[in-house]
Amino acid sequence: MLAYPTEAQKGRFISIFWSIFNLGAVVGSAVALGQNIHSKVRRENRARQPNSTNPSPIGQSRYT
């Protein structure tokens, strides 16, 4: 904070600071969304379905 509020203004200054602070996260996530919104990654890879021959992930090897 760059200013010293009076006792009556403390709540307003904190709320303005907190709003600006949280807008940073909103802008950051909007940038990430804008970069990925038209990505060419196949949508099937986003949520993989279990293998139909072995539906249990236990015992599956990554190298087979």
TIVO-2410 file (N, C-alpha, C; in nm, 3 decimals):
# residues 64
REC num residu      c1      c2      c3 atome chaine
REC   1      M   0.084  -0.116   0.000     N      A
REC   1      M   0.000   0.000   0.000    CA      A
REC   1      M   0.089   0.124   0.000     C      A
REC   2      L   0.049   0.220  -0.079     N      A
REC   2      L   0.130   0.340  -0.093    CA      A
REC   2      L   0.073   0.460  -0.019     C      A
REC   3      A  -0.042   0.445   0.044     N      A
REC   3      A  -0.103   0.557   0.114    CA      A
REC   3      A  -0.146   0.509   0.253     C      A
REC   4      Y  -0.153   0.604   0.344     N      A
REC   4      Y  -0.198   0.573   0.478    CA      A
REC   4      Y  -0.343   0.619   0.492     C      A
REC   5      P  -0.434   0.527   0.506     N      A
REC   5      P  -0.575   0.567   0.517    CA      A
REC   5      P  -0.607   0.616   0.659     C      A
REC   6      T  -0.709   0.695   0.666     N      A
REC   6      T  -0.759   0.732   0.799    CA      A
REC   6      T  -0.833   0.612   0.855     C      A
REC   7      E  -0.871   0.621   0.979     N      A
REC   7      E  -0.941   0.510   1.043    CA      A
REC   7      E  -1.072   0.478   0.971     C      A
REC   8      A  -1.139   0.578   0.918     N      A
REC   8      A  -1.266   0.557   0.849    CA      A
REC   8      A  -1.248   0.496   0.710     C      A
REC   9      Q  -1.128   0.510   0.653     N      A
REC   9      Q  -1.104   0.462   0.516    CA      A
REC   9      Q  -1.032   0.327   0.510     C      A
REC  10      K  -0.996   0.270   0.622     N      A
REC  10      K  -0.916   0.148   0.622    CA      A
REC  10      K  -0.982   0.033   0.545     C      A
REC  11      G  -1.108   0.012   0.567     N      A
REC  11      G  -1.178  -0.097   0.500    CA      A
REC  11      G  -1.181  -0.079   0.349     C      A
REC  12      R  -1.203   0.042   0.305     N      A
REC  12      R  -1.206   0.071   0.161    CA      A
REC  12      R  -1.069   0.048   0.098     C      A
REC  13      F  -0.964   0.092   0.164     N      A
REC  13      F  -0.829   0.073   0.110    CA      A
REC  13      F  -0.793  -0.074   0.102     C      A
REC  14      I  -0.828  -0.150   0.204     N      A
REC  14      I  -0.799  -0.294   0.202    CA      A
REC  14      I  -0.877  -0.363   0.091     C      A
REC  15      S  -1.003  -0.325   0.073     N      A
REC  15      S  -1.083  -0.389  -0.032    CA      A
REC  15      S  -1.031  -0.353  -0.171     C      A
REC  16      I  -0.987  -0.231  -0.191     N      A
REC  16      I  -0.930  -0.192  -0.321    CA      A
REC  16      I  -0.801  -0.269  -0.346     C      A
REC  17      F  -0.715  -0.277  -0.244     N      A
REC  17      F  -0.591  -0.352  -0.258    CA      A
REC  17      F  -0.619  -0.498  -0.289     C      A
REC  18      W  -0.713  -0.558  -0.218     N      A
REC  18      W  -0.743  -0.700  -0.238    CA      A
REC  18      W  -0.804  -0.724  -0.376     C      A
REC  19      S  -0.885  -0.633  -0.424     N      A
REC  19      S  -0.942  -0.646  -0.558    CA      A
REC  19      S  -0.833  -0.642  -0.665     C      A
REC  20      I  -0.742  -0.548  -0.655     N      A
REC  20      I  -0.632  -0.538  -0.751    CA      A
REC  20      I  -0.543  -0.662  -0.743     C      A
REC  21      F  -0.518  -0.710  -0.622     N      A
REC  21      F  -0.436  -0.829  -0.602    CA      A
REC  21      F  -0.499  -0.951  -0.671     C      A
REC  22      N  -0.628  -0.968  -0.657     N      A
REC  22      N  -0.697  -1.083  -0.717    CA      A
REC  22      N  -0.716  -1.066  -0.867     C      A
REC  23      L  -0.719  -0.945  -0.917     N      A
REC  23      L  -0.727  -0.925  -1.061    CA      A
REC  23      L  -0.603  -0.978  -1.133     C      A
REC  24      G  -0.491  -0.983  -1.064     N      A
REC  24      G  -0.370  -1.040  -1.122    CA      A
REC  24      G  -0.390  -1.187  -1.156     C      A
REC  25      A  -0.455  -1.261  -1.069     N      A
REC  25      A  -0.484  -1.402  -1.095    CA      A
REC  25      A  -0.584  -1.418  -1.209     C      A
REC  26      V  -0.682  -1.330  -1.214     N      A
REC  26      V  -0.782  -1.336  -1.321    CA      A
REC  26      V  -0.716  -1.309  -1.455     C      A
REC  27      V  -0.633  -1.208  -1.463     N      A
REC  27      V  -0.564  -1.176  -1.588    CA      A
REC  27      V  -0.469  -1.289  -1.626     C      A
REC  28      G  -0.397  -1.343  -1.530     N      A
REC  28      G  -0.306  -1.454  -1.558    CA      A
REC  28      G  -0.377  -1.576  -1.611     C      A
REC  29      S  -0.489  -1.612  -1.552     N      A
REC  29      S  -0.563  -1.728  -1.601    CA      A
REC  29      S  -0.628  -1.700  -1.735     C      A
REC  30      A  -0.668  -1.576  -1.760     N      A
REC  30      A  -0.724  -1.542  -1.891    CA      A
REC  30      A  -0.618  -1.552  -2.001     C      A
REC  31      V  -0.495  -1.514  -1.969     N      A
REC  31      V  -0.386  -1.528  -2.066    CA      A
REC  31      V  -0.362  -1.674  -2.097     C      A
REC  32      A  -0.357  -1.759  -1.993     N      A
REC  32      A  -0.337  -1.902  -2.014    CA      A
REC  32      A  -0.452  -1.962  -2.094     C      A
REC  33      L  -0.573  -1.923  -2.066     N      A
REC  33      L  -0.687  -1.972  -2.142    CA      A
REC  33      L  -0.679  -1.926  -2.287     C      A
REC  34      G  -0.642  -1.802  -2.308     N      A
REC  34      G  -0.629  -1.751  -2.445    CA      A
REC  34      G  -0.523  -1.824  -2.525     C      A
REC  35      Q  -0.416  -1.867  -2.460     N      A
REC  35      Q  -0.311  -1.940  -2.530    CA      A
REC  35      Q  -0.354  -2.082  -2.564     C      A
REC  36      N  -0.441  -2.140  -2.483     N      A
REC  36      N  -0.477  -2.280  -2.500    CA      A
REC  36      N  -0.614  -2.303  -2.562     C      A
REC  37      I  -0.690  -2.200  -2.586     N      A
REC  37      I  -0.828  -2.218  -2.631    CA      A
REC  37      I  -0.836  -2.283  -2.768     C      A
REC  38      H  -0.741  -2.257  -2.853     N      A
REC  38      H  -0.743  -2.313  -2.988    CA      A
REC  38      H  -0.627  -2.410  -3.010     C      A
REC  39      S  -0.586  -2.479  -2.904     N      A
REC  39      S  -0.474  -2.571  -2.918    CA      A
REC  39      S  -0.515  -2.690  -3.006     C      A
REC  40      K  -0.418  -2.750  -3.069     N      A
REC  40      K  -0.443  -2.859  -3.162    CA      A
REC  40      K  -0.429  -2.996  -3.096     C      A
REC  41      V  -0.424  -3.001  -2.964     N      A
REC  41      V  -0.414  -3.129  -2.894    CA      A
REC  41      V  -0.544  -3.204  -2.912     C      A
REC  42      R  -0.532  -3.333  -2.941     N      A
REC  42      R  -0.652  -3.413  -2.960    CA      A
REC  42      R  -0.728  -3.422  -2.829     C      A
REC  43      R  -0.856  -3.406  -2.837     N      A
REC  43      R  -0.938  -3.404  -2.716    CA      A
REC  43      R  -0.949  -3.541  -2.651     C      A
REC  44      E  -0.923  -3.649  -2.725     N      A
REC  44      E  -0.930  -3.783  -2.666    CA      A
REC  44      E  -0.823  -3.802  -2.561     C      A
REC  45      N  -0.712  -3.732  -2.572     N      A
REC  45      N  -0.603  -3.750  -2.478    CA      A
REC  45      N  -0.627  -3.679  -2.346     C      A
REC  46      R  -0.725  -3.592  -2.339     N      A
REC  46      R  -0.748  -3.516  -2.217    CA      A
REC  46      R  -0.799  -3.604  -2.104     C      A
REC  47      A  -0.887  -3.699  -2.137     N      A
REC  47      A  -0.940  -3.791  -2.036    CA      A
REC  47      A  -0.929  -3.931  -2.093     C      A
REC  48      R  -0.825  -3.999  -2.054     N      A
REC  48      R  -0.802  -4.132  -2.109    CA      A
REC  48      R  -0.898  -4.232  -2.047     C      A
REC  49      Q  -0.950  -4.316  -2.130     N      A
REC  49      Q  -1.036  -4.424  -2.085    CA      A
REC  49      Q  -0.949  -4.542  -2.047     C      A
REC  50      P  -0.990  -4.621  -1.946     N      A
REC  50      P  -0.910  -4.737  -1.910    CA      A
REC  50      P  -0.907  -4.839  -2.023     C      A
REC  51      N  -0.802  -4.917  -2.024     N      A
REC  51      N  -0.784  -5.021  -2.125    CA      A
REC  51      N  -0.898  -5.122  -2.113     C      A
REC  52      S  -0.962  -5.155  -2.224     N      A
REC  52      S  -1.077  -5.245  -2.219    CA      A
REC  52      S  -1.035  -5.387  -2.184     C      A
REC  53      T  -0.911  -5.429  -2.214     N      A
REC  53      T  -0.868  -5.564  -2.181    CA      A
REC  53      T  -0.830  -5.576  -2.034     C      A
REC  54      N  -0.784  -5.471  -1.974     N      A
REC  54      N  -0.746  -5.471  -1.834    CA      A
REC  54      N  -0.796  -5.341  -1.771     C      A
REC  55      P  -0.920  -5.339  -1.721     N      A
REC  55      P  -0.975  -5.213  -1.671    CA      A
REC  55      P  -0.910  -5.165  -1.542     C      A
REC  56      S  -0.837  -5.251  -1.473     N      A
REC  56      S  -0.773  -5.210  -1.349    CA      A
REC  56      S  -0.634  -5.155  -1.377     C      A
REC  57      P  -0.601  -5.037  -1.322     N      A
REC  57      P  -0.467  -4.983  -1.346    CA      A
REC  57      P  -0.359  -5.055  -1.266     C      A
REC  58      I  -0.401  -5.140  -1.171     N      A
REC  58      I  -0.304  -5.211  -1.089    CA      A
REC  58      I  -0.240  -5.321  -1.175     C      A
REC  59      G  -0.109  -5.326  -1.174     N      A
REC  59      G  -0.039  -5.429  -1.247    CA      A
REC  59      G  -0.007  -5.391  -1.390     C      A
REC  60      Q  -0.051  -5.277  -1.436     N      A
REC  60      Q  -0.019  -5.235  -1.571    CA      A
REC  60      Q   0.122  -5.178  -1.573     C      A
REC  61      S   0.195  -5.215  -1.674     N      A
REC  61      S   0.330  -5.164  -1.688    CA      A
REC  61      S   0.334  -5.060  -1.797     C      A
REC  62      R   0.413  -4.963  -1.776     N      A
REC  62      R   0.428  -4.858  -1.874    CA      A
REC  62      R   0.508  -4.903  -1.995     C      A
REC  63      Y   0.584  -5.010  -1.978     N      A
REC  63      Y   0.676  -5.055  -2.082    CA      A
REC  63      Y   0.622  -5.171  -2.166     C      A
REC  64      T   0.497  -5.209  -2.148     N      A
REC  64      T   0.443  -5.320  -2.227    CA      A
REC  64      T   0.370  -5.270  -2.347     C      A
***
